Amino acid sequence: MVVSTVRLYQNKGLLPPPTKRGRIGYYASGHLQRLQAIGRLQERGFSLAGIKELLDGVDSGESLRDVLGVESPTWIWSAEAPQTMTFAELAAQLPSLDLTPALVQRVVQLGLVELAPDGTHVIVHSPAFLKIGSALTALGIPAADVLDEYEWLRAEADAIAARFTDLFRRRMWKPFAKRGMPADQIPPLLATLEQLAPLAEDVTVVALRHALQGAADSFLRSEASRLGVAITQPGTKEHQP
């Protein structure tokens, strides 16, 4: 990098000045990291003005939401409100489940439950899953299987979320960044993001429903064939001769 570029960044407030000792300026590792960050942002299409706004926000401890000037968005993926309850209250919500120490340790490791500092309460991070897990165990599914499926589904859900995040980054964020992050385009960009989240959720549910229907139909037909029963219509059956 030529000296004039470094001085340009300093004049625009993108780079702090070096430590001066006489007529010599000393640059530290922090300067190098900042220059590397500026280079990466420029490769992604950010203007110097947009980079300065981002870096100023980071330096002052602001979040990306603050930098974009969003005060109170209604994020659909806001965290589920946790519930604090005693061990007895937790056990009451899981009547068909034996809360053994090993089971409690497993749900803690999965991040579903956290022991409260007072030692007498637990913090349930996903009350919704607590209800679903209780219903599944009431059907006779072992708790270990429920937790195994949850752990596997979380990994699959992370992959789905990553795909939609990458879709937003490629099709919406990158063009916005290349335009220099104009302030007047921030509200419609965030509105698009808020619309994308429920649509992503809906299409995932639809795809899962179709997959479940197909899997269930295939399973029933396979079992019917094995037992010598012909399935003609949903809800009806006839024995093969």
Secondary structure, DSSP 8 states (H G I E B T S, - for coil): --HHHHHHHHHTTSS---EEETTEEE--HHHHHHHHHHHHHHHTT--HHHHHHHHHHHHTT--HHHHTT-SS---TT-----EEEEHHHHHHH-TT----HHHHHHHHHTTSEEE-TTSSEEEES-HHHHHHHHHHHHTT--HHHHHHHHHHHHHHHHHHHHHHHHHHIIIIIHHHHHTT--GGGHHHHHHHHHHHHHHHHHHHHHHHHHHHHHHHHHHHHHHHHHHTEEEEETTEEEE--
